[in-house]
Amino acid sequence: MDKEADAAPTPDMEPGLEMTQFSDESNDSTFHFQILRLVDQLYVWIGCNSARMGNLFAALPTRWDKTASVAALVGGGAESTGASMARRLSMRTGWSIILSSNLPSNAPVLEAFAEQRLFQELRTLGYVKSASKTSSGAATSLTPV
Amino acid sequence: MASSARFPVKSTQLVATIGGVKTDVVQCNYDDHIMIIVTQIGKMGTLLHARKEEGYGTAPTFNISVLMGKRDEPLMATCARQLIEQMSKTGSSRPLILSLGLSDHSAETLKEVIKVVVENKIW
């Protein structure tokens, strides 16, 4: 039964999950992104200069609150980055998000770039609707209210 | 720019039939973790964390915890336990993040899951 799947994939045995991987460079750092599309869920990994998985966060939209709820699953201490990004990912897509990232903790510029680049790709993939007012979700979130 | 050739994380994706149900298996090899997603329902389902704890002069012990999802299915923890043991036997001491989105949690299904993952191991 497994051999069948390995040898010749029949039409209904095609992978049902869409995986996107890409890298980009900015501010002397190399960013790696992995996006796995599940049913109303997204698994995202962001790597900065390494292949470490880093912290793992889950963000889920709730019926009771306009913002998404975030939980740190692995790591996620006070200085860890990614919790707010997971929240925004969930709010922009309306899906549950599992986000792992190893972005450095004291570099908001890198974080902003990673988020902007990620949303750019998510728009290309059609996972989020293109924002009408601005092209950068990160930039808007950084401006003081 | 999008050169998957030098993408630092090795990942594999395969499809198997487990218990007559189409099952997607995605494995990612990170520097500090191994991530395995096994799904029949198209969702992450239950997330488990398994790690090896090594002692001096004693046999290693394994620690399994449910990060998110169903906590009343001991067989899922058993599945993670079997996989982390297999990984540690074959040379990887990295922790495992296991996502199980299964339509049933019978022993047969979980045995098949372990078999498929070990046959196509990424570590």
Interface residues (C-beta under 8 A of the other chain):
Chain A: M1 D2 E4 A5 D6 P9 D12 M13 E14 P15 G16 L17 M19 Q21 F22 S23 D24 H32 Q34 L36 L38 V39 D40 Q41 Y43 W45 G47 S50 A51 R52 M53 G54 L56 A58 A71 L73 V74 S96 I98
Chain B: M1 A2 S3 S4 R6 F7 P8 V9 S11 Q13 L14 V15 A16 T17 K22 D24 V26 C28 Y30 D31 D32 H33 M35 I37 T39 I41 G42 K43 M44 L47 H49 L67 M68 I97 K115 V116 E119
